[in-house]
Amino acid sequence: MEVDVGFVVLADDGDDESELSSESEDRHPPVLSVGASTDDEAEQGAEAEEEEGEGEGGEDKEPVVSFGMNEEEEVDTTAEQAAQGRDVQGIPWERLQFSRDHYRKTRIISYRNYVNVVPEDPVEFRLEYRPELLKLCTPVAYDVGNGIGGEDGCCSRKGRASRPAYFNFVRNSRAVHTNIVHFQLRNLVWAASRNDVLYVHQNSVYHWSPVSRTRTELVRMSGHGRRSVPLGRVQVSTLSHKDDLIAAGGFNGELVCYRLRGEGELLYAERITNSDNGITNGLEIFSTPQYDLRLVASNNDQAVRVYQAQPSGMRLVNRWDYDWAVNYSTVQPGSPVLAVVGDDPATHLTDMRTGARVSTLAAHADFSFAAAWHPSGQLLATGNQDTTTCVWDVRQPSSPVARMAGNMGAIRSLRFSPDGKYLAAAEPADFVHIYDVASDFKRAQLIDLFGEISGISFTPLGEELFVGVADLTYSSMLQYERAGPASGMGSCQDVPLQWDRQSEADEQDEQDGEVEVSDMEDEEELRWQQLQQSLREEEEQEELDRQQRMEQIDDRVQQQQQEEERQPLLQHHNEQQQQQQQQGEPPQLGEQQQQQGE
């Protein structure tokens, strides 16, 4: 059931409204100031966040080329404009010396995926590790439309699409600026309804209304005013929302919980760990038949904490420690089982009542940062830095029922649609995959963009999908709408979970999909052959330069050895000359010159 969270604005003494001049006056969320106590501190916090948040990204971060757009050109793109050929992000490809396809190929080749276990060298990863990985993955046919419409709208990423898109492009809103504090954490966008989208920008949680196209600051983590909380500047690393509760985690282990109903109420604002490396990596708000509204926090201090939402605040009810940093935890629908992923290749299922380990799911090769349950509670999806998404039937935990490969980076965020018909998987940048569950994840739609992805979120009824883009030039919020009649009211049990049965038509579709996947693999192999040839030429030149340097070093060493060999002879001759002078014998100049010449 969709909940109207009742967004209302609260006035706050000293709040700076200059950035929000375009907001409507009739519908505003409440504003909460958390942290800095002076205007100077607030301004310094915003500047520092812009440097540390949007500029931070590690090796995973691959910024989009700046195309030098003017401010007056930073306008939204609508579905009608996209159907007529305008780039959905407003990138002026017609002004550039290279096409979108050319830049896409270049970016895929040059992108460096951040890993901890699998080969870190990008050449070794692409040429040796990834080809072997693809052999284990489910063939996926991207044979549905891209959701843009128009002449090219029914095209997949290769050739004509045989099926319409699952989600159609609606609008790209450039007024929304999202940012990322930690390059591995990408859960910073939540859709409370189709008209209420929450996102993070410069230490604050904002509300975006796609209908009125207005943004309003909800919770300020580095502001000022009479309602500020003495936490200092909180760099928001993760975000979660359910019903009327917002929870934000901080880079230094902070947890801030805020209720939205009525005038708004701060429930909790504390640093939940004393660890110097206690980043709050993931938050999830949940409720089950056994529990009322609760929150599970996953932290870098190797702990999972469960809090109970109470009228007076948040109460810690459970804590479990692990041998590695915990990156995300998610509760199985209708069950006390908690799926935990972190700096360990395996996924661990834990009973929240006792903390006992129920099962271990092992198939990934690196660390995981994303996990999501299917609404039926039978399927669990996990996303990993090895660039794959694994889907598990927890009743048969020995191996995944499906394993899908990303295009160029880790799987940082996962979301099942509320009706369970689709699984959205976001890479760190550029790609969001929307898998059709009924096809056993063998068919998908690809959202192809440019920029770091700050988060993805379905609306509670599944009729909309929002994608946050964090980029210095093209930061925005992409909005997609469910194609066809709204089916968010349907039951998740309508989705077939039969992995072995397959009709003759499905077999033919699978064969067609395998042909397309094979063509894609051929193109990828050709790209990497070209890259390998270029690397060979560079290595040959480096080897030639190395040989020349070695020859120069050998020459110097040989000269030094010759000089060292002459030193004893000269010393012996000088001693003989001194003896002759003491005995009164004249020095043998000819012999001395001859020895010096030698």
C-alpha positions in Angstrom: 0.0 0.0 0.0 1.4 3.4 -1.0 1.7 5.8 2.0 1.2 9.5 1.7 4.1 10.8 3.8 2.5 14.3 4.1 5.5 16.5 3.2 5.3 19.9 4.9 7.9 22.7 5.3 9.0 24.1 8.6 10.5 27.5 8.9 14.0 27.6 10.4 15.6 30.8 11.6 18.6 31.7 9.5 18.1 29.1 6.8 19.4 30.1 3.4 16.6 29.8 0.9 18.6 31.4 -2.1 19.3 28.0 -3.6 15.6 27.0 -3.4 14.1 30.1 -5.0 12.2 28.1 -7.6 10.3 26.0 -5.0 6.6 26.2 -4.7 5.1 27.7 -1.5 2.1 25.4 -1.1 3.9 22.1 -0.6 7.2 21.8 1.2 8.8 19.2 3.3 10.1 20.0 6.8 13.6 21.3 7.2 16.0 20.0 9.8 19.4 21.6 10.5 22.0 19.2 11.9 25.5 20.3 12.7 27.4 23.6 12.1 26.4 26.6 14.2 27.5 29.6 12.1 27.0 30.8 8.6 30.7 30.5 7.9 30.8 26.9 9.1 27.8 26.0 6.9 29.4 27.6 3.9 32.7 25.9 4.6 30.9 22.6 5.0 29.1 22.9 1.7 32.4 23.8 -0.1 34.2 20.9 1.5 31.4 18.5 0.6 31.5 19.6 -3.0 35.2 18.8 -3.1 35.0 15.6 -1.0 31.7 14.4 -2.2 31.3 15.0 -5.9 35.0 15.0 -6.5 35.7 11.7 -4.6 35.6 8.4 -6.3 38.7 6.3 -6.2 39.7 4.3 -9.1 36.1 3.4 -9.6 35.3 7.0 -10.5 35.4 7.8 -14.2 34.2 11.4 -14.8 32.3 12.3 -17.9 34.1 14.6 -20.3 33.0 18.2 -19.9 31.4 19.5 -23.1 31.4 23.1 -22.1 27.6 23.8 -22.0 26.4 27.2 -21.0 24.2 27.6 -17.9 21.3 28.7 -20.0 21.6 25.5 -21.9 21.3 23.3 -18.8 17.6 22.5 -19.4 15.6 19.3 -18.9 15.0 16.8 -21.6 11.4 15.5 -22.1 10.2 12.3 -23.7 9.0 14.3 -26.7 12.4 15.9 -27.2 14.2 12.6 -26.8 11.9 11.0 -29.4 12.9 13.8 -31.8 16.6 13.0 -31.3 17.7 15.1 -28.4 20.1 13.4 -26.0 18.3 12.4 -22.8 21.1 14.1 -20.8 21.3 17.1 -23.0 24.9 16.3 -24.2 25.4 18.2 -27.5 27.0 15.4 -29.5 26.4 17.3 -32.8 29.0 19.9 -31.7 31.6 17.4 -30.9 34.3 15.8 -33.1 33.2 12.3 -32.0 29.9 10.5 -31.9 28.2 9.0 -28.9 28.9 5.5 -30.0 32.6 6.3 -30.3 32.8 7.9 -26.8 30.9 4.9 -25.4 33.4 2.4 -26.8 36.3 4.5 -25.6 34.9 4.9 -22.1 34.2 1.1 -21.8 37.8 0.3 -22.8 39.4 3.0 -20.5 37.2 2.4 -17.4 39.0 0.9 -14.5 36.8 -1.2 -12.2 37.8 -1.1 -8.5 38.4 -4.6 -7.0 39.9 -6.1 -3.9 40.4 -9.7 -4.7 40.2 -10.4 -8.5 43.0 -9.1 -10.7 43.4 -5.4 -10.2 45.4 -4.8 -13.4 42.7 -3.6 -16.0 44.4 -5.4 -18.9 44.6 -8.7 -17.0 41.0 -8.3 -15.7 39.6 -7.7 -19.2 41.8 -10.1 -21.2 42.1 -13.0 -18.8 39.6 -12.9 -15.9 36.5 -11.5 -17.6 36.4 -13.9 -20.6 36.4 -16.8 -18.1 33.8 -15.1 -16.0 31.4 -14.7 -19.0 31.5 -18.4 -19.6 29.8 -18.8 -16.2 27.1 -16.1 -16.8 23.6 -16.4 -18.0 23.2 -15.3 -21.7 21.1 -12.1 -21.6 19.3 -10.8 -24.7 19.0 -7.0 -24.6 16.2 -7.2 -27.3 13.7 -4.8 -25.8 13.4 -1.1 -26.6 15.4 1.6 -24.9 12.3 3.4 -23.7 13.0 6.6 -25.7 10.4 6.2 -28.5 10.6 7.8 -31.9 12.4 6.3 -34.8 15.2 4.9 -32.6 13.2 4.3 -29.5 12.4 0.7 -30.4 16.0 -0.2 -30.8 18.0 -2.2 -28.4 21.8 -1.7 -27.9 22.3 -3.8 -31.0 19.9 -3.8 -33.9 16.1 -3.6 -33.9 14.3 -4.6 -30.7 11.7 -7.3 -31.0 9.8 -6.3 -27.8 8.8 -2.9 -26.3 10.7 -1.4 -23.4 9.8 -2.3 -19.8 10.2 1.3 -18.7 9.8 4.4 -21.0 11.8 7.5 -20.5 9.8 10.4 -19.1 12.2 13.3 -18.2 15.7 14.2 -17.2 15.6 16.8 -14.5 18.8 18.9 -14.4 17.7 20.9 -11.3 18.5 17.8 -9.2 22.1 17.6 -8.2 23.2 14.4 -6.4 26.6 13.6 -5.0 28.5 10.7 -3.7 30.6 10.6 -0.5 32.1 7.2 -0.9 32.7 5.7 -4.4 31.6 2.2 -3.3 28.3 3.3 -1.7 25.4 4.0 -4.1 22.2 3.9 -2.2 21.4 7.7 -2.1 18.1 7.9 -4.0 14.7 6.7 -2.6 11.2 7.2 -4.2 8.5 7.6 -1.5 5.9 8.0 -4.3 5.9 9.1 -7.9 5.8 12.7 -6.7 8.2 12.4 -3.7 11.8 11.5 -4.4 14.5 11.8 -1.8 18.2 12.3 -2.7 21.4 13.5 -1.1 23.3 16.7 -2.1 26.1 18.4 -0.1 25.4 16.9 3.4 21.7 17.4 3.1 18.7 15.2 2.2 16.5 16.8 -0.4 12.9 16.2 -1.6 12.2 16.4 -5.4 8.7 16.7 -6.8 8.7 15.5 -10.5 5.2 17.0 -10.9 5.9 20.5 -9.8 9.7 20.1 -10.6 10.7 21.7 -7.3 13.3 20.7 -4.8 13.3 21.4 -1.1 15.9 20.7 1.7 14.5 18.1 4.2 17.3 17.4 6.6 20.4 19.5 6.8 23.5 17.7 8.1 25.8 20.7 8.2 23.5 23.7 8.7 22.7 26.1 11.4 19.6 27.3 13.3 17.7 26.7 16.5 17.0 23.0 15.7 20.6 22.0 14.9 22.0 18.8 16.4 25.6 18.9 17.7 27.0 16.2 15.4 29.3 18.4 13.4 29.4 18.1 9.7 27.9 14.8 8.6 28.9 13.5 5.2 25.9 11.3 4.1 27.2 8.0 2.9 23.8 6.1 2.6 20.1 6.7 2.7 16.9 4.7 3.4 13.2 5.5 3.6 10.0 3.6 4.5 6.6 5.0 5.4 7.2 8.3 7.2 10.8 7.5 8.4 14.0 8.7 6.8 17.4 7.3 7.9 20.7 8.7 6.8 24.2 7.2 7.6 27.4 9.1 7.8 31.0 8.7 6.8 32.1 8.6 10.4 29.5 6.1 11.6 26.7 8.6 12.2 23.0 7.6 12.1 20.3 10.3 11.8 16.6 9.3 11.8 13.8 11.7 11.1 10.0 11.4 10.9 8.2 13.2 8.1 4.6 13.3 9.3 3.1 16.5 10.6 5.7 19.1 11.4 8.5 16.6 11.3 10.5 15.2 14.2 14.1 14.3 14.8 14.1 10.8 16.3 17.8 10.0 16.6 21.1 11.6 15.8 24.2 9.8 17.2 27.5 8.3 16.2 26.8 4.6 16.6 30.4 3.4 16.6 33.7 4.6 18.2 35.7 3.0 15.4 37.9 5.4 13.3 36.8 3.4 10.3 33.2 3.0 11.2 31.5 4.2 8.0 27.8 3.6 7.9 27.8 1.6 4.7 24.1 0.6 4.4 20.7 1.2 6.0 17.4 -0.6 5.5 14.1 0.1 7.2 11.7 -2.8 7.4 8.7 -4.3 9.1 7.5 -7.9 9.4 4.5 -9.6 11.0 6.8 -10.3 13.9 8.3 -6.8 14.2 7.1 -3.3 14.0 9.1 -0.6 12.1 12.8 -1.3 12.5 16.1 -0.4 11.0 19.2 -2.5 10.2 22.5 -0.6 10.0 25.6 -2.1 8.3 28.9 -0.6 9.3 32.6 -0.7 8.4 33.4 -1.6 12.0 32.3 -5.2 11.2 29.0 -5.0 12.9 25.3 -5.2 12.1 22.9 -3.3 14.4 19.1 -3.5 14.6 17.1 -0.5 15.9 13.4 -0.3 16.9 11.6 2.9 16.0 9.8 4.2 19.0 7.9 7.5 19.6 10.8 8.8 21.6 13.6 7.7 19.4 15.5 4.6 18.1 16.3 1.8 20.5 19.2 -0.6 19.8 17.8 -4.2 20.1 20.4 -6.4 18.6 24.0 -6.4 17.4 26.1 -9.0 15.6 29.8 -8.9 14.8 31.5 -10.3 11.8 35.1 -10.9 10.7 35.0 -8.3 8.0 33.4 -5.0 7.2 29.7 -5.2 6.6 28.5 -3.4 3.5 24.8 -4.1 3.3 22.1 -6.1 5.0 18.6 -6.8 3.9 15.7 -8.6 5.6 13.8 -11.5 3.9 10.1 -10.6 3.5 7.9 -12.3 6.1 10.9 -13.9 7.8 13.5 -13.0 10.5 16.3 -14.1 8.1 18.9 -11.4 7.3 21.1 -11.5 4.2 24.5 -9.9 5.0 27.2 -9.0 2.4 30.5 -7.3 2.9 34.3 -7.6 2.5 33.9 -11.3 2.0 33.0 -13.0 -1.3 30.3 -15.1 0.3 26.8 -14.0 1.4 25.7 -14.9 4.9 22.1 -15.6 6.0 21.6 -14.9 9.7 18.6 -15.5 12.0 17.8 -12.1 13.5 16.3 -13.7 16.6 19.5 -15.5 17.7 22.3 -14.2 15.5 22.9 -17.8 14.3 24.2 -18.3 10.7 21.5 -20.1 8.7 23.3 -20.5 5.4 26.2 -19.3 3.3 25.9 -18.5 -0.4 29.2 -18.7 -2.3 29.7 -17.9 -6.0 31.2 -14.4 -6.2 34.9 -13.8 -6.5 35.2 -10.4 -4.8 33.5 -8.2 -2.2 29.8 -7.5 -2.4 28.0 -4.1 -1.8 24.4 -4.8 -2.8 21.7 -7.3 -2.0 17.9 -7.4 -2.5 15.1 -9.8 -1.8 12.4 -10.7 -4.3 9.0 -9.8 -2.7 8.1 -13.5 -2.5 11.1 -14.1 -0.2 12.4 -17.0 -2.3 14.9 -15.2 -4.4 17.9 -13.2 -3.3 20.0 -11.0 -5.6 23.6 -10.1 -4.7 25.8 -7.6 -6.5 29.6 -7.8 -6.5 32.8 -6.1 -7.5 33.5 -9.0 -9.8 31.0 -7.2 -12.1 28.2 -9.8 -11.7 24.8 -10.1 -10.2 23.9 -13.5 -8.7 20.3 -14.6 -8.1 19.8 -17.3 -5.5 16.9 -19.6 -4.7 17.5 -19.8 -0.9 15.7 -23.2 -0.9 18.6 -24.5 -3.0 21.7 -22.5 -1.8 24.4 -24.6 -3.4 24.6 -22.4 -6.5 22.9 -19.4 -8.0 20.0 -19.9 -10.4 21.2 -17.0 -12.6 24.4 -15.0 -12.9 24.4 -11.9 -15.0 27.5 -9.9 -16.1 27.7 -6.1 -16.1 29.2 -4.1 -18.9 32.2 -2.5 -17.2 32.0 -2.1 -13.5 30.8 -3.6 -10.1 27.2 -4.0 -9.3 26.7 -1.3 -6.6 22.9 -1.2 -6.2 20.1 -3.7 -6.6 16.3 -3.2 -6.5 13.4 -5.6 -7.2 10.2 -3.9 -8.4 7.5 -4.2 -5.8 5.5 -6.7 -7.9 8.6 -8.8 -8.4 8.5 -8.7 -12.2 11.8 -6.8 -12.7 15.2 -6.5 -11.1 17.2 -3.3 -11.6 21.0 -3.5 -11.2 23.2 -0.4 -11.3 26.8 -0.3 -12.1 29.0 2.5 -10.6 28.6 4.5 -13.8 26.8 4.6 -17.1 24.6 1.4 -17.0 21.4 0.2 -15.3 20.2 -3.2 -16.3 16.5 -4.0 -15.9 16.1 -7.8 -15.9 12.8 -9.6 -16.7 12.3 -12.1 -13.8 9.7 -14.2 -15.8 12.4 -14.9 -18.5 14.7 -16.3 -15.8 16.7 -13.1 -16.1 17.6 -14.0 -19.7 16.0 -10.8 -21.2 16.7 -7.2 -20.2 16.4 -3.6 -20.9 19.6 -1.4 -20.7 19.6 2.2 -19.6 22.7 3.7 -21.2 23.8 7.0 -19.8 27.1 8.9 -18.9 28.0 9.6 -15.3 28.3 8.1 -11.9 25.1 6.6 -10.6 24.2 7.8 -7.1 21.2 5.4 -6.7 18.2 3.8 -8.2 14.7 3.4 -6.8 11.3 2.1 -7.8 8.2 3.8 -6.4 6.2 1.8 -3.8 3.7 0.7 -6.6 6.5 0.1 -9.1 5.0 2.5 -11.7 8.1 4.7 -11.9 11.9 4.1 -11.8 14.3 7.0 -10.8 18.0 7.0 -11.5 20.3 9.6 -9.9 23.3 10.8 -11.9 26.2 12.4 -10.0 28.4 14.4 -12.3 30.0 17.8 -12.1 28.5 18.8 -15.5 25.5 16.5 -16.1 24.2 15.8 -12.6 20.4 15.0 -12.8 17.5 12.7 -12.0 16.3 10.4 -14.8 12.7 9.4 -14.6 11.2 6.3 -16.3 7.6 5.1 -16.4 6.3 1.6 -16.5 5.3 0.6 -20.0 1.7 -0.6 -20.5 -1.0 -0.8 -17.9 0.2 -0.2 -14.3 0.8 -3.6 -12.7 2.2 -2.5 -9.4 -1.0 -3.5 -7.6 -0.5 -7.1 -8.6 0.7 -9.8 -6.3 4.4 -10.9 -6.4 3.1 -14.5 -6.5 2.1 -13.8 -10.1 5.7 -14.0 -11.2 6.6 -17.6 -12.2 9.6 -19.0 -10.4 10.0 -22.2 -12.6 13.6 -22.4 -13.7 13.5 -25.7 -15.6 10.3 -25.6 -17.7 10.6 -23.9 -21.0 8.2 -23.7 -24.0 9.3 -24.2 -27.6 8.8 -20.5 -28.2 11.0 -19.6 -25.3 13.7 -22.0 -26.6 13.7 -20.2 -29.9 13.9 -16.8 -28.2 16.8 -18.1 -26.2 18.6 -19.2 -29.3 18.0 -15.8 -30.9 19.3 -14.1 -27.8 22.4 -16.3 -27.8 23.1 -15.2 -31.3 22.9 -11.6 -30.3 25.0 -12.2 -27.2 27.6 -14.1 -29.4 27.8 -11.0 -31.7 28.3 -8.8 -28.7 31.0 -11.0 -27.4 32.7 -10.9 -30.8 32.7 -7.1 -30.8 34.1 -7.1 -27.3 36.8 -9.6 -28.3 37.7 -7.4 -31.3 38.0 -4.4 -29.0 40.3 -6.2 -26.6 42.4 -7.6 -29.4 42.9 -4.0 -30.6 43.7 -2.9 -27.1 46.1 -5.9 -26.7 47.9 -5.0 -29.9 48.3 -1.4 -28.7 49.6 -2.6 -25.4 52.1 -4.9 -27.2 53.4 -2.0 -29.2 53.8 0.0 -26.0 55.5 -2.9 -24.3 57.9 -3.3 -27.2 58.8 0.4 -27.0 59.3 0.2 -23.3 61.5 -2.9 -23.7 63.6 -1.0 -26.3 64.0 1.9 -24.0 64.9 -0.5 -21.1 67.6 -2.2 -23.2 69.1 1.2 -24.1 69.2 2.2 -20.4 70.8 -1.1 -19.5 73.5 -0.7 -22.1 74.3 2.7 -20.7 74.4 1.3 -17.2 76.7 -1.5 -18.4 79.1 1.0 -20.0 79.3 3.0 -16.8 79.9 -0.1 -14.8 82.6 -1.3 -17.1 84.4 2.1 -16.9 84.2 2.0 -13.2 85.6 -1.5 -13.1 88.5 -0.5 -15.3 89.2 2.5 -13.1 89.2 0.3 -10.0 91.6 -2.1 -11.7 94.0 0.7 -12.5 94.0 2.0 -8.9 96.2 -0.8 -7.4 98.8 -0.4 -10.2 99.0 3.3 -9.7 99.3 2.9 -6.0 102.1 0.3 -6.4 104.0 2.6 -8.8 103.8 5.5 -6.4 105.1 3.4 -3.6 108.1 2.3 -5.8 108.8 5.9 -6.7 108.8 7.0 -3.1 111.3 4.2 -2.2 113.6 5.2 -5.1 113.6 8.8 -3.9 114.5 7.8 -0.4 117.4 5.6 -1.7 118.6 8.5 -4.0 117.8 6.7 -7.3 116.3 8.9 -10.1 112.7 8.1 -11.0 112.1 6.1 -14.2 109.9 8.6 -16.0 109.6 6.6 -19.1 108.3 3.5 -17.2 106.0 5.8 -15.1 104.5 7.3 -18.2 104.1 3.9 -19.8 102.3 2.6 -16.7 100.0 5.6 -16.6 99.2 5.1 -20.2 98.3 1.5 -19.5 
